[in-house]
Amino acid sequence: MKKVKKNGVPAKTGGFFDPMAVTWSEKYNEEFTKVWSCVPDKIGKVLVALAVFMLGISINGDWIHVIVHLSRQFGFNTNIGNNITWKWDNITLDSLKLNNFSGFFWGSISTSYGLYFVMGGFLHWYYYVRQRDRAEEWKCQPNKWLSPELERHEIMWGSITLFLNATLSAVLACYISNGGYSTVYYKIDEYGLLWFILQFPVLFIYQDYATYWLHRIYHWPFLYKNFHKLHHKYKQPTAFSVTAIHPVESLHIQMSLATPLFLIPVHWLPFYTVAFYAYYHGIIDHSGINFKAFWWQPWQPDAIFHDNHHQYFHVNFAFNIYFWDKLHGTYRRSDRIYREDTFYGKGKSIETISAEELKEELEERASENPLAHRDAREYKLSKNKLGKLKKKR
């Protein structure tokens, strides 16, 4: 049994290093704290933001694509495969435009895993260990935590999915590097400055609306129970939860988001700028931390939006543009309750719920941190409305 310090951080224990757990950041908490005390506050915040970004780009391994496109942008084109007549006995790495694949594969795998564990472990320590005794100041659900078993479970599944994502990224990067077909271009004047600028909003809207529907479809009963339910084991998600999804679903999403690279003329810079923005917020949205969107992001929901999705299951399907949920009626409403067996994002009216359901709902809402809600007044009103309903009954 673990020894626990006063602040809830496990004390140092013996045993082997377990990469599928985050106990290494807990084990060396005292040493990390001493080092961190020497870091100025402003620099510390920058380092945390950088860690979120670095963890984000490890999700799908797209950093390796950026290296390939940068090389091609500045004329350092890699090997271009020869034209080969297609026959079954001629299928080789060269014919598939996959020369030097092993270098791409090991580079993608090692870097993605390094970023995943090192940056993920750092973020876990910075919030979940270092500030555990002040959870009401930063956590979306301050009184509820993933069990050690679920923490290990999410890292195990996240590692499996990360392997597949990084492998697919290595294949695509190697293929494009060797001159394989794509619609990516490198000279801005090739399609004009206007199209270059428009690609930022066009790709952003496409990627976000596509993920809204892919996410929502995986919440249909059959797909949810057989695939997406795995991701919803984590009612109090952490940054590691973002990749802890079923491999089939993950590859489906990754391939869907990559389709513009082969269908329409896209400059690599807008495409990966949009992708990295989404990955960055993917970490934030799953972090369990009450991050708020900046003033220049009126489209971006706060972290509590997706935290509510994990807490209440079939609601708030969007990621970076909450308008999609408003448009399709799947935005969480205070006069409805949402449960794992209530599908399609519409919820159940509080006027029709049982006394037991009302009690459970009050407990769920009480576990949310008012500080995580931008409109604390609206949050209190919704709780008061349920309280009055309970008194009437």
Buried (B, 14 or more C-beta within 10 A) or exposed (E): EEEEBEEEBBEEEEEEEEEBBBBBBBBBBEEBEEEBEEEEEEEEEEBBEEBBBBBBBBBBBBBBBBBBBBEBBEEEEBEEBEEEEEEEEEEEBBBBBBBEBEEBBEBBBEBBBEBBBBBBBBBBBBBBBBBBEEBEEBBBBBEBBBEEEBBBBBBBBBBBBBBBBBBBBBBBBBBBBBBBEBEBBBEEEEBEEEBBEEBBEBBBBBBBBBBBEBBBBBBEEEBBEEBBBBBBBBBBBBBBBBBBBBBBBBBBBBEBBBEBBBEBEBBBBBBBBBBBBBBBBBBBBBBBBBBBBEEEEEBBBBBBBBBBBBBBBBBBBBBBBBBBBEEBEBBBBBEBBBBEEBBEBBBBEBEEBEEEBBEBBBEBBEBBBEBBBBEEEEBEEBBEEBEEBEEEE
